[in-house]
């Protein structure tokens, strides 16, 4: 267990640095804010070099036993496949990956489960890189598309997959509606996301409000839904075809935050390869990562998973 003074110290350090950089934050202003942020993170290649093809968190089945960070990210995909029931979909099923990043999850779904996958992102650089990393014999395609305005036919997918994309959506109900709209009746929707705790049950403290403001500003998030409120969004959609099951995977994903920093320490050659600017870019992210870890550790944030049917 990490001593409380170290947790408090890292919190104070993170807030101090973020206040110093406050004029250079990446506050959500419009959907263009999200695309520009991810274009930048993709072009500099730092996250890809350190974290691999999966920008999402990892899944640690037993985090008393040390897991490789990149392996934990792959394990996350398999865990969500099994939990959601995606593994019951027949080979050749058409899957939409909403917020596909550079295609890491989509390639696993195509290669290991034989699904036909369309990945979409609002970032043109992510889509470009996803296509570069995907072999032509893999049934994967990637397109630039806004999740709040899916240019896709109603009921055209057997499964919808979305990991850590919802926090960037200013309209959570529209996000839920659009995914369920393009899901066929009886198809499976699987979502994993960062959520804030239910503030109607336990309001945020003064300190938590400061931390939350930085978590929103630094990574271009308009707002975080709670697990309860987003479940309500799914149930409220006229396209929802069944009950909505939820779970909290915070304990299984929490080690990812520490590991995401340790990857930079273990791989100094990456900074040599990418140049001095990459070190500054990596250091720039550490305070927000530490704040995220603190928020998930104390229960201000929760990692929610959701599944339902069309």
C-alpha positions as CSV (number, residue, x, y, z in Angstrom):
1,X,0.0,0.0,0.0
2,X,1.3,3.5,-0.9
3,X,1.8,5.6,2.3
4,X,-0.7,8.5,2.6
5,X,2.0,11.1,2.6
6,X,3.2,9.9,-0.8
7,X,-0.3,10.1,-2.2
8,X,-0.8,13.6,-0.8
9,X,2.6,14.6,-2.0
10,X,2.0,13.5,-5.6
11,X,-1.4,15.2,-5.5
12,X,0.1,18.5,-4.4
13,X,3.0,18.1,-6.9
14,X,0.5,17.4,-9.7
15,X,-1.8,20.4,-8.9
16,X,1.2,22.7,-8.6
17,X,2.5,21.8,-12.1
18,X,-0.9,21.9,-13.7
19,X,-1.5,25.4,-12.2
20,X,1.8,26.4,-13.7
21,X,0.7,25.1,-17.1
22,X,-2.9,26.3,-16.8
23,X,-2.6,28.7,-19.7
24,X,-1.7,25.7,-21.9
25,X,-4.4,23.3,-20.9
26,X,-6.5,21.4,-23.4
27,X,-9.9,22.5,-22.2
28,X,-12.8,21.1,-24.2
29,X,-14.3,23.9,-26.3
30,X,-15.8,22.0,-29.2
31,X,-15.6,18.6,-30.9
32,X,-12.6,20.0,-32.7
33,X,-10.8,20.2,-29.4
34,X,-10.9,16.4,-29.1
35,X,-9.7,15.8,-32.7
36,X,-6.8,18.3,-32.4
37,X,-5.7,16.8,-29.1
38,X,-5.6,13.2,-30.5
39,X,-4.0,14.4,-33.7
40,X,-1.2,15.8,-31.7
41,X,-0.8,12.7,-29.4
42,X,-0.8,10.5,-32.4
43,X,1.7,12.4,-34.6
44,X,4.4,12.6,-31.9
45,X,4.3,8.8,-31.5
46,X,5.2,9.0,-27.8
47,X,2.1,7.1,-26.5
48,X,2.4,4.5,-29.2
49,X,6.1,3.9,-28.4
50,X,5.5,3.6,-24.7
51,X,2.0,2.1,-24.4
52,X,1.8,0.1,-27.7
53,X,-1.2,0.0,-29.9
54,X,-3.8,0.2,-27.1
55,X,-4.2,3.7,-25.5
56,X,-6.8,2.3,-23.1
57,X,-6.1,1.0,-19.6
58,X,-5.0,-2.5,-18.8
59,X,-6.8,-5.3,-17.0
60,X,-5.0,-6.9,-14.1
61,X,-6.7,-10.1,-13.0
62,X,-4.5,-10.3,-9.9
63,X,-2.5,-7.2,-9.4
64,X,-0.6,-8.7,-6.5
65,X,1.2,-10.5,-9.3
66,X,3.0,-8.1,-11.6
67,X,1.7,-7.9,-15.1
68,X,3.3,-6.4,-18.2
69,X,1.5,-3.2,-19.0
70,X,1.1,-3.9,-22.7
71,X,-0.1,-7.5,-22.0
72,X,-2.6,-6.1,-19.5
73,X,-4.0,-3.9,-22.2
74,X,-4.5,-6.9,-24.5
75,X,-6.1,-8.8,-21.6
76,X,-8.5,-5.9,-21.2
77,X,-9.9,-6.6,-24.7
78,X,-10.4,-10.3,-24.0
79,X,-12.0,-9.6,-20.6
80,X,-14.5,-7.2,-22.1
81,X,-15.2,-9.6,-24.9
82,X,-16.1,-12.3,-22.4
83,X,-18.0,-10.1,-20.0
84,X,-20.1,-8.5,-22.6
85,X,-20.9,-11.7,-24.5
86,X,-19.1,-10.6,-27.7
87,X,-17.5,-14.1,-27.7
88,X,-21.0,-15.5,-28.4
89,X,-21.3,-13.6,-31.7
90,X,-20.6,-15.7,-34.7
91,X,-17.5,-15.3,-36.9
92,X,-17.9,-12.7,-39.5
93,X,-20.1,-10.5,-37.3
94,X,-20.0,-6.8,-38.2
95,X,-18.5,-4.8,-35.4
96,X,-18.3,-1.0,-35.0
97,X,-15.5,0.3,-32.8
98,X,-16.4,3.8,-31.6
99,X,-13.3,5.8,-30.6
100,X,-10.9,3.2,-32.1
101,X,-7.7,5.0,-31.4
102,X,-4.9,3.6,-33.6
103,X,-6.8,0.3,-34.0
104,X,-5.3,-1.9,-31.4
105,X,-8.6,-3.4,-30.1
106,X,-10.1,-3.5,-33.6
107,X,-7.2,-5.7,-34.8
108,X,-7.6,-8.1,-31.9
109,X,-11.4,-8.4,-32.6
110,X,-10.7,-9.0,-36.3
111,X,-7.7,-11.3,-35.9
112,X,-8.6,-13.4,-32.8
113,X,-12.4,-13.4,-33.0
114,X,-12.8,-13.2,-36.8
115,X,-15.1,-10.2,-36.7
116,X,-15.4,-7.7,-39.6
117,X,-14.6,-4.5,-37.9
118,X,-15.1,-0.8,-38.7
119,X,-13.2,1.5,-36.4
120,X,-14.1,5.2,-36.3
121,X,-12.3,8.2,-34.7
122,X,-12.8,11.9,-34.8
123,X,-9.0,12.2,-35.2
124,X,-7.8,12.0,-38.8
125,X,-4.3,11.3,-37.6
126,X,-5.5,8.3,-35.5
127,X,-7.3,6.9,-38.5
128,X,-4.3,7.4,-40.8
129,X,-2.1,5.6,-38.3
130,X,-4.6,2.8,-37.7
131,X,-4.6,2.1,-41.4
132,X,-0.8,2.1,-41.6
133,X,-0.6,-0.5,-38.8
134,X,-3.3,-2.8,-40.2
135,X,-2.3,-5.5,-42.7
136,X,-4.5,-5.6,-45.8
137,X,-5.6,-9.2,-45.2
138,X,-7.2,-8.3,-41.9
139,X,-11.0,-7.5,-42.0
140,X,-10.5,-4.1,-40.5
141,X,-11.4,-0.6,-41.9
142,X,-10.9,2.8,-40.3
143,X,-12.8,6.0,-41.0
144,X,-13.0,9.5,-39.7
145,X,-16.4,9.9,-38.2
146,X,-18.0,11.7,-35.2
147,X,-19.7,9.3,-32.7
148,X,-22.4,11.9,-32.2
149,X,-23.3,11.9,-35.9
150,X,-22.8,8.4,-37.2
151,X,-23.0,8.3,-41.0
152,X,-24.2,4.7,-40.9
153,X,-27.5,2.9,-41.5
154,X,-29.8,2.0,-38.7
155,X,-29.4,-1.6,-37.4
156,X,-26.3,-2.3,-39.6
157,X,-24.0,-3.8,-37.0
158,X,-24.0,-7.0,-34.9
159,X,-21.9,-5.5,-32.2
160,X,-20.9,-2.0,-31.0
161,X,-17.7,-1.6,-29.0
162,X,-16.5,1.6,-27.3
163,X,-13.7,1.9,-24.8
164,X,-12.8,5.2,-23.0
165,X,-14.6,7.4,-25.6
166,X,-17.6,8.6,-23.7
167,X,-15.8,11.1,-21.5
168,X,-15.1,13.2,-24.7
169,X,-18.9,13.3,-25.6
170,X,-20.7,16.5,-24.6
171,X,-24.1,14.9,-25.1
172,X,-24.1,11.5,-23.4
173,X,-27.7,10.7,-24.4
174,X,-26.9,11.3,-28.1
175,X,-23.8,9.1,-27.7
176,X,-25.9,6.3,-26.4
177,X,-28.7,6.8,-29.0
178,X,-26.4,6.8,-32.0
179,X,-24.6,3.6,-31.0
180,X,-27.9,1.8,-30.3
181,X,-29.4,3.2,-33.5
182,X,-26.9,1.4,-35.7
183,X,-27.0,-1.8,-33.6
184,X,-29.3,-4.5,-35.0
185,X,-32.1,-5.8,-32.9
186,X,-30.5,-8.5,-30.6
187,X,-27.0,-7.2,-31.3
188,X,-24.6,-6.5,-28.4
189,X,-23.4,-3.2,-27.1
190,X,-20.2,-3.2,-25.0
191,X,-18.8,0.0,-23.4
192,X,-16.0,0.7,-20.9
193,X,-15.4,4.2,-19.7
194,X,-14.1,6.6,-17.1
195,X,-17.0,7.8,-14.8
196,X,-17.3,10.1,-11.9
197,X,-19.0,8.8,-8.8
198,X,-22.7,9.6,-8.3
199,X,-22.4,13.2,-6.9
200,X,-26.1,13.1,-6.0
201,X,-25.3,10.5,-3.4
202,X,-21.9,12.0,-2.3
203,X,-21.2,15.5,-3.5
204,X,-17.6,16.5,-4.4
205,X,-15.5,18.1,-1.7
206,X,-13.6,21.4,-2.3
207,X,-10.4,19.5,-3.1
208,X,-12.2,17.1,-5.4
209,X,-13.7,20.0,-7.4
210,X,-10.2,21.3,-8.0
211,X,-9.0,17.9,-9.1
212,X,-12.0,17.3,-11.3
213,X,-11.6,20.6,-13.1
214,X,-8.0,19.7,-14.0
215,X,-9.1,16.2,-15.2
216,X,-11.6,17.8,-17.5
217,X,-9.3,20.6,-18.7
218,X,-6.1,18.7,-19.3
219,X,-7.4,15.9,-21.6
220,X,-10.3,17.7,-23.4
221,X,-13.2,16.2,-21.5
222,X,-16.5,18.2,-21.4
223,X,-17.9,16.1,-18.5
224,X,-17.8,12.7,-16.9
225,X,-21.1,10.7,-16.5
226,X,-21.6,8.5,-13.5
227,X,-22.1,4.8,-14.0
228,X,-25.7,5.3,-12.8
229,X,-26.5,8.3,-15.1
230,X,-25.0,6.6,-18.2
231,X,-26.9,3.4,-17.5
232,X,-30.0,5.7,-17.5
233,X,-29.0,7.2,-20.8
234,X,-28.8,3.7,-22.4
235,X,-32.2,2.6,-20.9
236,X,-33.8,5.9,-22.0
237,X,-32.9,5.3,-25.7
238,X,-35.7,4.2,-27.8
239,X,-33.3,1.8,-29.5
240,X,-32.4,-0.1,-26.3
241,X,-33.7,-3.7,-26.6
242,X,-33.0,-5.1,-23.2
243,X,-31.7,-4.6,-19.7
244,X,-28.5,-2.8,-19.1
245,X,-25.9,-4.6,-17.0
246,X,-23.1,-2.7,-15.3
247,X,-20.0,-3.4,-13.3
248,X,-17.2,-1.4,-11.7
249,X,-13.7,-2.5,-12.9
250,X,-11.7,0.2,-11.0
251,X,-9.7,-2.3,-9.0
252,X,-8.8,-4.3,-12.1
253,X,-7.6,-1.2,-14.0
254,X,-6.1,1.0,-11.3
255,X,-2.5,-0.3,-11.7
256,X,-2.5,1.1,-15.2
257,X,-1.9,4.6,-14.0
258,X,1.3,3.8,-12.2
259,X,2.5,1.5,-15.0
260,X,1.9,4.2,-17.7
261,X,4.5,6.4,-15.9
262,X,6.9,3.5,-15.2
263,X,6.9,2.7,-19.0
264,X,8.8,5.9,-19.6
265,X,11.3,5.1,-16.9
266,X,11.9,1.6,-18.2
267,X,12.3,2.8,-21.8
268,X,14.6,5.8,-21.9
269,X,15.6,4.8,-25.4
270,X,12.2,6.0,-26.6
271,X,13.1,9.6,-25.7
272,X,16.5,9.2,-27.3
273,X,14.8,8.0,-30.5
274,X,12.1,10.6,-30.6
275,X,14.3,13.5,-29.4
276,X,14.4,15.9,-26.3
277,X,11.0,17.3,-27.1
278,X,9.4,13.9,-26.4
279,X,10.8,14.0,-22.8
280,X,9.0,17.3,-22.2
281,X,5.9,16.0,-23.7
282,X,6.0,12.9,-21.5
283,X,6.7,14.9,-18.4
284,X,3.8,17.2,-19.3
285,X,1.4,14.3,-18.9
286,X,2.6,13.0,-15.5
287,X,0.6,15.3,-13.3
288,X,-2.7,14.4,-14.9
289,X,-1.9,10.7,-14.8
290,X,-1.1,11.1,-11.0
291,X,-4.4,13.0,-10.5
292,X,-6.3,10.3,-12.4
293,X,-4.7,7.6,-10.2
294,X,-5.6,9.5,-7.1
295,X,-9.2,10.1,-8.2
296,X,-9.8,6.5,-9.0
297,X,-8.1,5.4,-5.8
298,X,-10.2,7.5,-3.5
299,X,-13.5,6.8,-5.4
300,X,-13.9,10.2,-7.1
301,X,-13.7,8.4,-10.4
302,X,-14.9,4.9,-11.3
303,X,-14.2,2.6,-14.3
304,X,-17.6,1.5,-15.5
305,X,-18.5,-1.3,-17.9
306,X,-21.9,-1.5,-19.6
307,X,-23.6,-4.1,-21.8
308,X,-27.0,-4.3,-23.4
309,X,-28.8,-5.5,-26.5
310,X,-30.3,-3.7,-29.5
